[in-house]
Amino acid sequence: MEPTGKEEQILHYIRLNPFISQQELAEKVGISRSAVAGYIASLTKRGIIKGRAYVLSEEALIVCIGGANLDRKAHSKGKVRLHSSNPVTVTEACGGVARNVAENLGRLGCHVSLITCIGDDSEGRWVLKETQASGVDVSRSLMLPAERTGTYTALLGTDGEMVISLANMDIYDRFVPEMLAERWSFIAGAKAVFLDTNLPPASLSYVIERCRDEGIPLYIDPVSSAKAAKLPERLEGVRALLPNREEAEILARMKIKTLEDCRTACERIRARGAQSVVVTLGARGVCYAAEDGWEHLPPLPVEVVDVTGAGDSFAAGFLYGVMQGEPIPLACRLGLAAASLTLASEHSVSPRMQAERLYEQIKERS
């Protein structure tokens, strides 16, 4: 039985926002909330609505804390020449590690909230609007009137690889522990917290200590080599740390040239208190170390269009797997599948990001 007119309208709004409430649906469609409930029950019974968003509860909430920026990508039309003018094509999109991870998780069907800070400007309002449209709750984010929204500018070569990136993230210096304390009653209800290191050192320590003391699973992306150094020496309470090779070198205080070096670096970082460490190695895949051992996993074959956002997609795929109760090896494979979708896309978050596709990619290559 095909959906009726009202049912089609309801499905339209659910596709736009899988977490929309029945009251909001009633207002948009122009019917009573009880009538919406009846349509939802019918659509669910007929298998048209699978119930993914509706079966989620507040207990399944993932809170992402960190950066949300305006990303500008300059794609070179030829070989990049330093100290010279380079013809490029410029595109703009939403960015920021925590924001990208949140959008990926939203597309994967998770109940996710983003806590970030933006300036009182058109860029910041646009970033939050676009993020909300992807199914992410942004209601706890902060708007700072005297600041400018963060920006990230990347120059990409013809092969899609980044040549250089420029970041203006001064606004995050204002993201002090007091702002987090004001929102902690909400954060404390999360099933997991994802944190990036755009925050000041004091704020990073605040989140790590409170998550440790309150038993909230915490996952951290160090963002960059410079920002990785802001993390405290002791990392007890961190369920998993997700650095790339350069960031792992900073955290382990050693160079990583071989897979054995990577294994050693992971163990050094674990000695600082992190329960698990997963190092992304670009074209060489990932290396992880946990309580029950370590493993190297190669990447999924993919024709690279743009590397921007691939690491964020990996983090989201990994976290999605963990939230589904998958063991770390399978969570890493889900992360690699998510990264491959983004690598094959010109977008920082692939429009094709769906949980079913991640499992399909793993199955195809198993």
C-alpha distance (Angstrom), angle and dihedral (degrees) to the residues before:
residue distance angle dihedral
M1 . . .
E2 3.80 . .
P3 3.85 120.0 .
T4 3.81 116.2 -93.1
G5 3.80 124.3 -126.4
K6 3.82 95.4 -88.8
E7 3.80 90.5 43.1
E8 3.81 90.4 52.8
Q9 3.79 89.8 52.7
I10 3.80 91.3 49.8
L11 3.82 91.2 48.4
H12 3.80 89.9 49.5
Y13 3.80 92.8 56.8
I14 3.82 92.5 42.8
R15 3.81 89.8 54.1
L16 3.81 89.3 52.9
N17 3.81 92.2 48.0
P18 3.84 118.2 9.4
F19 3.82 89.2 -168.7
I20 3.79 97.1 54.5
S21 3.80 112.8 134.9
Q22 3.79 123.8 -120.0
Q23 3.81 89.5 -116.7
E24 3.81 90.7 55.4
L25 3.81 89.7 48.3
A26 3.80 89.9 50.8
E27 3.81 91.5 53.2
K28 3.81 93.7 47.0
V29 3.81 96.2 45.6
G30 3.82 94.4 39.0
I31 3.79 99.2 -122.8
S32 3.82 135.8 106.7
R33 3.81 122.4 -79.4
S34 3.81 90.4 -118.4
A35 3.80 89.6 54.7
V36 3.81 89.4 52.0
A37 3.81 89.4 51.1
G38 3.80 89.1 54.3
Y39 3.79 93.0 50.4
I40 3.83 90.9 47.1
A41 3.81 91.3 51.0
S42 3.80 90.9 50.3
L43 3.81 94.0 47.3
T44 3.80 90.8 48.1
K45 3.80 93.0 48.4
R46 3.81 90.4 51.6
G47 3.83 91.0 49.5
I48 3.82 95.3 -116.2
I49 3.81 90.3 116.6
K50 3.80 110.0 45.2
G51 3.79 91.3 -164.2
R52 3.81 97.2 -123.0
A53 3.80 96.9 138.1
Y54 3.81 94.8 32.2
V55 3.79 95.1 53.5
L56 3.78 91.7 53.4
S57 3.78 116.0 99.6
E58 3.78 134.9 -166.0
E59 3.80 86.8 -95.5
A60 3.83 89.4 66.5
L61 3.80 93.3 55.9
I62 3.81 119.0 133.5
V63 3.81 114.6 -159.2
C64 3.82 116.8 -156.0
I65 3.81 115.0 -161.4
G66 3.81 123.6 -170.0
G67 3.77 143.1 45.2
A68 3.80 131.9 15.7
N69 3.78 113.8 174.5
L70 3.76 145.4 163.3
D71 3.81 105.7 -104.9
R72 3.77 121.5 -151.8
K73 3.80 117.1 -168.9
A74 3.79 120.1 -166.6
H75 3.83 110.0 -162.1
S76 3.79 111.0 -158.1
K77 3.80 115.7 -130.9
G78 3.80 91.5 -151.9
K79 3.78 142.6 4.2
V80 3.81 109.3 -36.5
R81 3.79 112.8 -113.6
L82 3.79 117.9 -163.3
H83 3.82 119.2 -136.3
S84 3.80 88.9 22.0
S85 3.81 140.7 86.6
N86 3.82 112.6 -89.7
P87 3.83 123.1 -161.0
V88 3.82 108.1 -127.1
T89 3.79 143.6 168.3
V90 3.81 112.1 -129.9
T91 3.79 125.4 -150.5
E92 3.80 130.4 178.2
A93 3.78 128.0 -147.4
C94 3.79 143.2 151.6
G95 3.79 114.1 -79.3
G96 3.78 146.1 159.9
V97 3.80 125.0 121.0
A98 3.82 98.4 -106.2
R99 3.81 91.1 41.4
N100 3.80 93.3 49.3
V101 3.80 91.9 47.3
A102 3.81 89.8 49.0
E103 3.82 92.7 51.0
N104 3.80 91.7 47.6
L105 3.81 90.2 50.5
G106 3.79 90.3 47.9
R107 3.79 90.6 52.8
L108 3.81 88.7 49.1
G109 3.80 89.3 58.3
C110 3.80 99.8 -103.1
H111 3.79 125.3 142.3
V112 3.80 100.0 -117.3
S113 3.80 137.9 170.5
L114 3.80 127.8 -164.7
I115 3.81 122.6 -147.0
T116 3.79 110.4 -169.9
C117 3.80 139.2 129.6
I118 3.79 128.0 -114.6
G119 3.77 135.3 176.6
D120 3.79 124.4 -105.1
D121 3.80 91.4 -100.4
S122 3.78 140.3 107.3
E123 3.81 92.2 -100.0
G124 3.78 93.4 56.9
R125 3.79 94.7 45.5
W126 3.81 90.3 49.1
V127 3.82 92.6 50.0
L128 3.81 92.2 51.8
K129 3.80 92.8 44.7
E130 3.81 92.7 51.6
T131 3.79 91.9 44.8
Q132 3.79 92.2 51.0
A133 3.80 90.3 49.6
S134 3.81 88.9 60.7
G135 3.81 91.4 60.4
V136 3.81 100.3 -91.6
D137 3.80 122.2 134.1
V138 3.83 107.5 -129.3
S139 3.80 97.9 168.5
R140 3.83 94.0 111.2
S141 3.81 94.7 53.4
L142 3.80 120.3 112.1
M143 3.80 130.2 -122.6
L144 3.82 113.5 -153.9
P145 3.83 110.3 -161.4
A146 3.82 97.1 -158.5
E147 3.82 96.0 48.7
R148 3.80 137.1 76.6
T149 3.80 121.2 -125.1
G150 3.80 112.4 -103.3
T151 3.80 118.6 -96.8
Y152 3.79 132.3 -159.7
T153 3.80 121.9 -166.0
A154 3.81 121.9 -169.9
L155 3.80 130.2 -173.6
L156 3.81 110.5 -149.3
G157 3.79 126.5 -164.8
T158 3.80 124.4 -134.0
D159 3.82 88.7 -90.4
G160 3.82 91.4 58.7
E161 3.81 92.6 -110.8
M162 3.80 118.3 133.9
V163 3.81 115.1 -107.3
I164 3.79 97.6 -178.0
S165 3.79 137.7 -18.8
L166 3.80 132.0 -154.7
A167 3.79 123.3 -156.3
N168 3.80 130.4 -166.7
M169 3.80 102.7 -170.8
D170 3.81 103.0 147.2
I171 3.80 90.8 127.2
Y172 3.81 91.4 72.0
D173 3.80 91.0 65.2
R174 3.81 83.9 74.9
F175 3.82 92.4 56.6
V176 3.81 92.8 100.4
P177 3.85 128.4 173.1
E178 3.81 91.9 -102.7
M179 3.80 89.8 65.5
L180 3.78 90.2 53.2
A181 3.81 92.0 45.9
E182 3.80 89.4 56.3
R183 3.80 89.7 56.7
W184 3.78 98.9 37.0
S185 3.79 96.2 103.1
F186 3.82 86.1 63.2
I187 3.83 95.3 41.9
A188 3.80 90.8 49.3
G189 3.80 90.0 64.3
A190 3.81 92.8 60.7
K191 3.77 123.3 112.0
A192 3.81 87.8 -146.6
V193 3.81 138.6 4.1
F194 3.81 124.2 -145.8
L195 3.81 114.7 -160.2
D196 3.79 131.4 -173.7
T197 3.79 124.2 -163.2
N198 3.79 98.6 -117.0
L199 3.82 86.4 104.0
P200 3.83 122.2 89.8
P201 3.84 117.0 -91.9
A202 3.82 92.6 -104.8
S203 3.80 91.3 54.4
L204 3.80 92.5 47.3
S205 3.81 90.0 52.2
Y206 3.80 90.5 47.1
V207 3.82 93.2 55.3
I208 3.81 93.6 43.4
E209 3.81 93.4 49.6
R210 3.80 95.7 45.6
C211 3.80 93.6 46.0
R212 3.82 89.1 49.1
D213 3.80 93.8 47.8
E214 3.81 93.5 45.4
G215 3.80 97.4 40.9
I216 3.81 96.1 -117.8
P217 3.84 112.5 154.2
L218 3.81 107.4 -116.1
Y219 3.81 127.4 -162.3
I220 3.81 120.9 -171.6
D221 3.80 133.7 -162.4
P222 3.84 110.5 -164.6
V223 3.89 90.6 -151.1
S224 3.84 97.6 -156.1
S225 3.78 142.3 1.9
A226 3.81 92.1 -100.2
K227 3.80 94.3 47.0
A228 3.81 93.8 44.5
A229 3.81 87.1 67.1
K230 3.83 89.2 64.3
L231 3.79 92.2 69.8
P232 3.82 115.4 103.7
E233 3.81 119.9 -106.4
R234 3.79 93.1 -113.4
L235 3.81 116.5 59.6
E236 3.79 102.6 179.0
G237 3.79 109.1 148.7
V238 3.81 94.4 36.7
R239 3.80 107.2 122.0
A240 3.81 93.4 -166.2
L241 3.81 135.9 -2.7
L242 3.82 116.3 -152.5
P243 3.84 110.7 -162.8
N244 3.79 129.0 157.7
R245 3.80 119.2 -127.9
E246 3.82 96.5 -85.1
E247 3.80 92.6 46.8
A248 3.81 90.9 47.6
E249 3.80 89.1 53.4
I250 3.81 89.9 56.3
L251 3.80 93.1 46.1
A252 3.83 94.4 45.2
R253 3.82 94.3 38.0
M254 3.79 93.0 -131.6
K255 3.80 141.8 92.8
I256 3.80 119.1 -99.5
K257 3.80 114.0 -147.8
T258 3.81 102.4 141.9
L259 3.78 137.7 33.1
E260 3.80 88.6 -106.8
D261 3.82 88.0 55.5
C262 3.80 87.8 51.7
R263 3.78 91.2 52.2
T264 3.80 90.7 50.4
A265 3.81 91.3 47.8
C266 3.81 91.0 51.4
E267 3.78 91.0 52.9
R268 3.80 91.9 47.8
I269 3.79 90.1 53.1
R270 3.80 91.2 46.2
A271 3.80 87.7 53.4
R272 3.82 86.5 63.8
G273 3.80 88.6 63.4
A274 3.82 107.6 -90.1
Q275 3.80 111.0 135.0
S276 3.82 95.3 -144.2
V277 3.80 134.9 9.1
V278 3.80 124.6 -157.6
V279 3.82 115.7 -172.1
T280 3.81 117.7 -163.0
L281 3.81 111.9 -145.4
G282 3.80 102.4 -173.8
A283 3.80 110.5 -134.6
R284 3.83 89.8 10.1
G285 3.80 94.7 61.3
V286 3.81 121.5 -133.3
C287 3.77 139.1 -44.1
Y288 3.79 120.3 -155.5
A289 3.79 136.4 -175.3
A290 3.80 124.6 -165.0
E291 3.79 138.1 158.6
D292 3.81 91.9 -77.8
G293 3.80 98.0 47.7
W294 3.78 142.7 -77.9
E295 3.80 138.2 -79.4
H296 3.79 141.7 -177.8
L297 3.81 116.8 -135.0
P298 3.82 121.3 -167.5
P299 3.81 119.7 -134.4
L300 3.78 123.8 -102.2
P301 3.82 112.5 -100.2
V302 3.78 110.7 -100.7
E303 3.80 139.6 157.8
V304 3.81 102.4 -118.8
V305 3.79 116.8 -130.8
D306 3.82 99.3 164.0
V307 3.81 130.4 -7.2
T308 3.81 94.7 -155.6
G309 3.80 111.9 118.6
A310 3.82 96.1 7.7
G311 3.80 92.4 118.0
D312 3.80 91.1 49.5
S313 3.80 90.2 50.7
F314 3.80 90.2 50.4
A315 3.81 90.2 52.8
A316 3.81 91.0 49.7
G317 3.80 93.6 47.4
F318 3.79 90.6 48.0
L319 3.80 92.5 48.3
Y320 3.80 90.9 46.3
G321 3.79 89.3 54.9
V322 3.79 92.8 48.3
M323 3.80 90.3 49.8
Q324 3.81 89.2 52.9
G325 3.80 89.1 55.4
E326 3.81 94.4 -107.7
P327 3.83 119.3 153.8
I328 3.81 117.0 -107.3
P329 3.84 95.6 -100.5
L330 3.82 91.6 56.0
A331 3.82 91.9 41.0
C332 3.82 87.9 55.0
R333 3.80 90.7 50.3
L334 3.79 90.1 51.1
G335 3.81 87.4 51.1
L336 3.80 91.1 51.5
A337 3.80 89.9 49.5
A338 3.81 90.8 51.1
A339 3.81 91.0 48.1
S340 3.82 91.0 51.3
L341 3.81 90.9 55.0
T342 3.80 90.6 53.5
L343 3.82 94.1 43.4
A344 3.80 88.7 56.0
S345 3.82 91.6 51.1
E346 3.79 133.3 73.7
H347 3.81 87.6 -138.2
S348 3.82 126.4 87.3
V349 3.82 86.9 -132.0
S350 3.78 113.6 35.1
P351 3.83 114.5 -124.3
R352 3.83 85.2 -143.6
M353 3.80 93.2 62.4
Q354 3.81 105.3 131.4
A355 3.79 131.1 143.9
E356 3.80 92.4 -124.9
R357 3.81 91.2 56.8
L358 3.81 91.8 52.4
Y359 3.80 92.7 55.1
E360 3.82 90.9 42.6
Q361 3.81 91.5 54.6
I362 3.79 91.7 49.9
K363 3.80 91.7 48.1
E364 3.81 92.6 48.6
R365 3.81 91.4 55.1
S366 3.79 99.7 38.8
